[in-house]
């Protein structure tokens, strides 16, 4: 399970973000929790989005995270982790929909969300909070850091909307339809088991809420 490496990372003496991320990836690789094999279809879409993103990074890279959850997440250096659960259902998604998911994660990278989130969560040394960085698990233990953690989660929710907006803009300048992001979220919402009244506890806003926000803009 990917969470197992987190206590080691939290005891790290690394002082800069690049080293922290490097240690994170080393732990994932050593525990065989990620695969670096490229998925051709994803790589093609990711390369196209990179070329129009005006990114200062050298490239975007994809890894597969050994998790049955259906999710994707971004690291500051430009690495996008797709869970095995998501990869297993990629055939059910159109190129536009995959591009929507990737563009959202690119938004987290280019807007600095991935960087600030990693910095904050490692600084706080909250294991449950750090675990959400990788797995985005809504079932966190709120007794760990009380209202300060809830406030941090709300900040992350704001980032989700900002990344959605970034994705719409990026997709509008690409060969992929911005509607793909909406359709992808609608498909993912079918497996979203978080009750609407619990959405404040989740790193992500409720997917239906994000869909409504995107539809208004499109």
C-alpha positions as CSV (number, residue, x, y, z in Angstrom):
1,X,0.0,0.0,0.0
2,X,1.4,3.4,-1.0
3,X,0.8,4.9,2.5
4,X,3.5,2.8,4.0
5,X,6.4,5.0,2.9
6,X,5.0,8.2,4.4
7,X,6.4,8.0,7.9
8,X,9.9,7.7,6.5
9,X,9.4,10.7,4.3
10,X,8.0,12.8,7.2
11,X,11.3,12.1,9.1
12,X,13.3,13.4,6.2
13,X,16.0,15.9,6.8
14,X,15.8,17.2,3.2
15,X,15.3,21.0,3.2
16,X,14.3,21.7,-0.4
17,X,11.2,20.6,-2.3
18,X,13.1,18.9,-5.1
19,X,14.9,16.6,-2.7
20,X,11.6,15.9,-0.8
21,X,9.9,14.9,-4.0
22,X,12.9,12.8,-5.0
23,X,12.7,10.9,-1.7
24,X,9.0,10.5,-2.2
25,X,9.6,8.9,-5.6
26,X,12.5,6.8,-4.3
27,X,10.2,5.4,-1.6
28,X,7.5,4.7,-4.1
29,X,9.9,2.9,-6.5
30,X,11.6,0.9,-3.8
31,X,8.2,-0.3,-2.5
32,X,7.2,-1.0,-6.1
33,X,4.2,1.3,-5.7
34,X,4.7,3.0,-9.0
35,X,5.5,1.9,-12.5
36,X,7.4,4.2,-14.9
37,X,6.2,2.4,-18.0
38,X,4.7,4.8,-20.5
39,X,1.1,4.6,-21.7
40,X,1.3,5.6,-25.4
41,X,-2.2,7.1,-25.5
42,X,-1.6,9.2,-22.4
43,X,1.9,10.3,-23.5
44,X,0.6,11.5,-26.8
45,X,-2.1,13.7,-25.2
46,X,0.3,14.8,-22.4
47,X,2.9,15.9,-25.0
48,X,0.3,17.9,-27.0
49,X,-0.8,19.7,-23.8
50,X,2.8,20.4,-22.8
51,X,3.6,22.1,-26.2
52,X,0.8,24.6,-25.7
53,X,1.2,25.2,-22.0
54,X,4.2,27.5,-22.2
55,X,5.5,25.6,-19.2
56,X,9.0,26.3,-17.8
57,X,9.4,22.7,-17.0
58,X,11.4,20.4,-19.4
59,X,8.4,18.0,-19.8
60,X,5.5,16.4,-18.2
61,X,6.0,12.7,-17.1
62,X,3.5,10.0,-16.4
63,X,3.8,7.3,-13.8
64,X,1.3,4.7,-12.7
65,X,0.5,4.4,-9.0
66,X,-0.4,1.0,-7.6
67,X,-3.8,1.9,-6.2
68,X,-7.2,0.6,-7.1
69,X,-8.7,4.1,-6.6
70,X,-9.7,5.9,-9.8
71,X,-7.7,9.1,-9.6
72,X,-4.9,11.2,-11.0
73,X,-2.5,13.6,-9.1
74,X,0.3,15.9,-9.8
75,X,3.8,16.5,-8.3
76,X,5.6,19.9,-8.6
77,X,8.3,18.7,-11.0
78,X,5.7,17.9,-13.7
79,X,5.1,14.3,-12.8
80,X,1.5,13.1,-13.1
81,X,0.5,10.0,-11.3
82,X,-2.3,8.0,-12.7
83,X,-3.7,5.3,-10.4
84,X,-3.9,1.7,-11.7
85,X,-7.6,1.9,-11.1
86,X,-7.8,4.8,-13.6
87,X,-5.5,3.2,-16.1
88,X,-7.7,0.1,-16.1
89,X,-10.7,2.1,-17.3
90,X,-9.0,4.4,-19.8
91,X,-10.7,2.5,-22.7
92,X,-14.0,3.9,-21.4
93,X,-12.7,7.5,-21.9
94,X,-12.4,9.4,-25.1
95,X,-9.2,11.4,-25.9
96,X,-11.0,14.6,-25.0
97,X,-12.0,13.2,-21.6
98,X,-8.4,12.0,-20.8
99,X,-7.1,15.4,-21.9
100,X,-9.5,17.0,-19.5
101,X,-8.2,15.0,-16.6
102,X,-4.6,15.6,-17.5
103,X,-5.2,19.4,-18.1
104,X,-6.7,19.6,-14.6
105,X,-3.6,18.1,-13.1
106,X,-1.3,20.3,-15.2
107,X,-3.3,23.2,-13.7
108,X,-2.2,22.1,-10.3
109,X,1.4,22.0,-11.5
110,X,1.5,25.3,-13.4
111,X,-0.5,27.3,-10.8
112,X,1.9,26.2,-8.1
113,X,-0.7,24.2,-6.2
114,X,1.3,21.0,-6.2
115,X,4.4,22.8,-4.9
116,X,2.6,24.8,-2.1
117,X,0.6,21.7,-1.0
118,X,3.7,19.5,-0.7
119,X,5.6,22.2,1.2
120,X,2.7,22.8,3.6
121,X,1.9,19.2,4.3
122,X,5.5,18.1,4.9
123,X,6.0,21.1,7.1
124,X,3.0,20.2,9.2
125,X,4.2,16.5,9.5
126,X,0.6,15.4,9.5
127,X,0.6,11.8,8.2
128,X,-3.1,11.8,7.3
129,X,-2.7,15.1,5.5
130,X,0.4,13.9,3.6
131,X,-1.5,10.7,2.7
132,X,-4.1,12.8,1.0
133,X,-1.4,14.2,-1.2
134,X,-1.0,10.8,-2.8
135,X,-4.4,9.2,-2.4
136,X,-6.6,12.2,-1.8
137,X,-8.5,10.2,0.8
138,X,-11.5,12.1,2.1
139,X,-11.8,9.9,5.2
140,X,-9.2,11.8,7.2
141,X,-9.0,11.9,10.9
142,X,-10.0,15.4,11.8
143,X,-8.7,15.1,15.4
144,X,-5.2,15.3,14.2
145,X,-5.1,19.0,13.5
146,X,-8.6,20.3,14.2
147,X,-9.8,23.4,12.5
148,X,-6.4,24.3,11.0
149,X,-6.6,21.1,9.0
150,X,-10.2,21.8,7.9
151,X,-9.0,25.3,6.8
152,X,-6.2,23.7,4.8
153,X,-8.7,21.3,3.1
154,X,-10.9,24.3,2.1
155,X,-7.8,25.9,0.6
156,X,-7.3,22.7,-1.4
157,X,-10.9,22.8,-2.6
158,X,-10.3,26.3,-3.9
159,X,-7.3,25.0,-5.8
160,X,-9.5,22.3,-7.4
161,X,-11.7,25.0,-9.0
162,X,-8.7,27.0,-10.1
163,X,-7.2,23.9,-11.7
164,X,-10.6,23.3,-13.5
165,X,-10.5,26.9,-14.8
166,X,-6.9,26.5,-16.0
167,X,-7.8,23.2,-17.7
168,X,-10.7,24.9,-19.6
169,X,-8.3,27.6,-20.9
170,X,-5.6,25.1,-21.9
171,X,-8.0,22.8,-23.6
172,X,-9.6,25.7,-25.5
173,X,-6.1,26.3,-27.1
174,X,-5.6,22.6,-28.0
175,X,-7.1,20.1,-30.4
176,X,-9.2,18.7,-27.5
177,X,-12.6,19.9,-26.5
178,X,-13.0,21.6,-23.1
179,X,-16.3,19.6,-22.8
180,X,-14.1,16.6,-22.3
181,X,-13.3,17.6,-18.8
182,X,-17.0,17.9,-18.0
183,X,-17.8,14.5,-19.5
184,X,-14.8,12.9,-17.6
185,X,-16.0,14.3,-14.3
186,X,-19.6,13.1,-15.0
187,X,-18.2,9.6,-15.6
188,X,-16.1,9.7,-12.5
189,X,-19.0,11.0,-10.4
190,X,-20.8,7.7,-10.9
191,X,-18.2,6.2,-8.7
192,X,-18.0,9.1,-6.3
193,X,-19.4,7.7,-3.1
194,X,-18.9,10.8,-0.9
195,X,-22.2,12.1,0.3
196,X,-22.9,15.7,-0.6
197,X,-23.1,16.7,3.0
198,X,-19.6,15.3,3.6
199,X,-18.0,17.3,0.8
200,X,-16.4,19.8,3.3
201,X,-14.3,16.9,4.6
202,X,-12.9,16.0,1.2
203,X,-9.8,17.4,-0.5
204,X,-11.9,17.6,-3.7
205,X,-15.1,19.4,-4.0
206,X,-18.0,17.1,-4.7
207,X,-17.6,16.1,-8.4
208,X,-21.2,17.1,-9.2
209,X,-20.5,20.6,-7.8
210,X,-17.4,20.9,-10.1
211,X,-19.4,19.8,-13.1
212,X,-22.0,22.5,-12.4
213,X,-19.3,25.1,-12.1
214,X,-17.7,24.0,-15.4
215,X,-21.0,23.9,-17.3
216,X,-21.7,27.5,-16.3
217,X,-18.3,28.6,-17.8
218,X,-18.5,26.6,-20.9
